[in-house]
């Protein structure tokens, strides 16, 4: 009985930014839990390759190419998919970017790009999906936050601002949409080995600092995010709303 709470059979999950990295790992994990998967990205070739990987594992997979920063395109894609294929029961807002530079020299255009993708993109996809979820009286939204939702490091102040905004936007989603049967939460990864972090992974000084700073003493593996994502997208979290769950090896718990 208790294990059935985590079963996603019969559910359909859209994961933005899921052709690689954390997004693709979460898509694999949700597929293994029984969900039908909708992959999203802007590069059709990368999406096709990612879809083939999941199909090789026995998953039912669709691809939906759109740019999360284009509200009209997001709504058209999600509305069109719902009409042609069926309901999107789960949305994982994973699409995001990073840019590193000293704050006093941070290019304004890159600050705006981070806001558009990391914050506006979350709003666009959540709003488009929630309109359908509200009509059905149920739905799960998981927004990917970050350890930088709670902590800052030199050179990434705008990214930190966007991930703080994701956590508060998540609270707002829960406050507005819980009454309609939606659960809206955030998953905040610590430092994980991903293409986005490859330069840091390859930097021995940074890796040594991270291993010393993190109580677990290592980088995270993307597969270690899957269990929390399954929890937040399944019936097991039916009364969890507006919270941010940190999966970070203890880094936010320790000075």
C-alpha positions in Angstrom: 0.0 0.0 0.0 2.7 2.5 1.0 4.8 1.9 -2.1 1.8 2.5 -4.3 1.8 6.1 -3.2 4.9 6.6 -5.3 3.6 4.9 -8.4 3.3 7.2 -11.4 1.6 4.7 -13.8 -1.0 6.5 -15.8 0.5 9.9 -15.3 2.0 12.1 -18.0 5.0 14.3 -17.1 6.4 17.3 -19.0 10.0 18.2 -18.0 11.4 21.4 -19.5 15.0 21.5 -20.4 15.2 17.7 -20.4 17.5 16.8 -23.3 20.5 16.5 -21.0 21.7 16.9 -17.4 19.4 17.1 -14.4 16.3 17.4 -16.6 17.0 14.2 -18.5 17.9 12.3 -15.3 14.6 13.3 -13.8 12.8 12.3 -17.0 14.4 8.8 -16.7 13.5 8.5 -13.1 9.9 9.5 -13.6 9.7 7.1 -16.5 11.0 4.3 -14.3 8.3 5.1 -11.8 5.7 4.5 -14.5 5.1 8.0 -16.0 4.6 8.8 -19.7 7.2 11.4 -20.5 7.1 14.6 -22.5 10.6 16.0 -23.2 11.2 19.7 -23.9 14.0 21.7 -25.3 14.8 24.1 -28.1 17.1 21.7 -30.1 15.1 19.1 -32.0 18.1 16.9 -32.7 19.1 16.7 -29.0 15.5 16.1 -28.1 15.3 13.2 -30.5 18.4 11.7 -29.1 17.2 12.0 -25.5 13.8 10.5 -26.5 15.6 7.5 -28.1 17.5 6.9 -24.8 14.3 6.8 -22.9 12.5 4.6 -25.4 15.4 2.1 -25.2 14.5 1.8 -21.5 10.9 1.0 -22.4 9.4 4.4 -21.7 6.6 6.1 -23.7 8.0 9.4 -24.8 6.8 12.5 -26.6 8.9 15.5 -27.6 7.6 19.1 -27.4 10.0 21.8 -28.7 9.4 25.3 -27.4 11.4 28.2 -25.8 10.2 28.7 -22.2 10.8 32.5 -22.5 8.2 32.8 -25.3 4.8 32.8 -23.4 2.8 32.5 -26.6 4.8 29.6 -27.9 4.6 27.8 -24.5 0.9 28.2 -24.2 0.4 27.1 -27.9 2.6 24.0 -27.4 0.9 22.9 -24.1 -2.6 23.7 -25.3 -2.0 21.8 -28.5 -0.5 18.8 -26.8 -3.4 18.6 -24.3 -5.9 18.7 -27.2 -4.1 16.3 -29.4 -2.6 13.8 -26.9 -4.1 14.2 -23.5 -3.6 15.8 -20.1 -0.2 16.8 -18.6 -0.5 15.7 -15.0 3.0 16.7 -13.9 5.1 19.7 -14.8 8.8 19.8 -13.8 10.2 23.3 -14.5 13.9 22.5 -15.0 15.0 24.8 -17.9 17.6 27.2 -16.6 21.0 28.8 -17.3 24.0 30.1 -15.4 26.4 33.0 -16.1 29.4 33.8 -14.0 31.0 37.3 -13.7 31.9 39.7 -10.9 28.7 41.6 -10.0 30.3 45.0 -10.7 31.0 43.9 -14.3 28.0 41.7 -14.8 26.6 42.4 -18.3 23.0 43.8 -18.1 21.9 41.7 -21.0 23.0 38.5 -19.3 21.2 39.5 -16.1 18.0 39.9 -18.2 18.6 36.6 -19.9 18.9 34.8 -16.6 15.6 36.4 -15.5 13.8 35.5 -18.7 14.9 31.8 -18.6 15.1 31.0 -14.9 12.1 33.0 -13.6 9.8 34.0 -16.5 10.3 30.6 -18.1 9.0 29.0 -14.9 6.0 31.3 -14.8 5.2 30.7 -18.4 5.2 26.9 -18.3 3.5 26.8 -14.9 0.7 29.1 -16.0 0.0 27.3 -19.2 0.0 23.9 -17.6 -2.0 25.0 -14.5 -4.9 26.3 -16.5 -5.6 22.7 -17.6 -4.8 21.3 -14.2 -7.2 23.7 -12.5 -10.0 22.6 -14.8 -9.3 19.0 -13.8 -9.0 19.7 -10.1 -5.5 18.1 -9.8 -1.9 18.5 -10.8 1.7 18.5 -9.7 4.2 21.2 -10.4 7.9 20.9 -9.3 10.1 23.9 -9.9 13.9 23.3 -9.9 15.5 25.7 -7.5 19.1 25.5 -6.3 21.4 25.6 -3.3 21.7 29.2 -4.4 18.1 29.7 -3.3 19.4 29.9 0.2 23.2 30.7 -0.2 25.3 33.0 -2.3 28.8 32.7 -3.8 31.0 35.3 -5.5 30.3 35.8 -9.2 26.8 34.5 -9.5 24.6 37.1 -7.7 22.0 37.3 -10.5 21.7 33.5 -10.7 21.2 33.5 -6.9 18.5 36.2 -7.3 16.7 34.1 -9.9 16.7 31.0 -7.8 15.5 32.9 -4.7 12.6 34.1 -6.9 11.8 30.5 -8.0 11.3 29.5 -4.3 9.0 32.5 -3.7 7.1 32.0 -7.0 6.6 28.4 -5.9 5.0 29.7 -2.6 2.8 31.9 -4.7 1.7 29.1 -6.9 0.8 27.0 -3.9 -1.1 29.9 -2.3 -3.2 30.5 -5.5 -3.6 27.0 -6.7 -3.7 24.6 -3.8 -7.5 25.3 -3.5 -7.8 23.8 -7.0 -6.1 20.5 -6.1 -2.6 21.4 -7.2 0.6 20.7 -5.3 3.4 23.1 -6.2 6.8 22.6 -4.7 10.5 23.2 -5.5 13.4 20.9 -5.5 16.7 22.5 -4.8 19.8 20.6 -5.9 23.2 21.3 -4.4 26.4 20.8 -6.5 25.8 18.0 -9.0 28.0 16.7 -11.8 26.2 18.1 -14.9 27.1 19.8 -18.2 26.2 23.1 -16.6 28.8 22.6 -13.9 31.4 20.8 -16.0 33.9 23.7 -15.7 33.7 23.6 -11.9 33.9 19.8 -11.8 37.1 20.0 -13.9 38.6 22.7 -11.6 40.6 20.8 -8.9 40.7 23.8 -6.5 36.9 24.2 -6.7 36.3 20.5 -6.2 38.6 20.4 -3.2 36.7 23.4 -1.7 33.3 21.8 -2.4 34.2 18.4 -0.9 35.5 20.2 2.2 32.5 22.5 2.4 29.8 19.8 1.9 29.2 17.4 4.9 28.8 14.5 2.5 32.3 15.3 1.1 31.5 15.0 -2.6 29.7 16.1 -5.7 26.1 14.8 -6.1 25.1 12.4 -8.8 22.0 13.4 -10.8 20.4 10.1 -10.0 20.2 11.2 -6.4 17.6 13.8 -7.3 15.1 11.2 -8.6 13.7 10.0 -5.3 12.7 13.4 -4.2 11.2 14.3 -7.5 9.1 11.1 -7.5 7.9 12.0 -4.0 6.9 15.5 -5.1 5.1 14.3 -8.2 3.3 11.4 -6.6 0.4 10.9 -4.3 2.9 10.6 -1.4 3.1 14.4 -1.4 -0.7 15.1 -1.5 -0.5 17.5 1.4 2.9 19.0 0.7 2.6 22.5 -0.8 4.7 25.6 -1.3 7.9 24.1 0.1 11.5 23.9 -1.1 13.3 20.6 -0.6 17.1 20.8 -0.6 19.0 17.8 -1.9 22.5 19.0 -1.3 24.6 16.7 0.8 24.0 18.9 3.8 25.7 22.1 2.5 22.8 24.4 3.5 22.8 22.8 7.0 26.4 23.5 7.8 28.7 26.5 8.3 
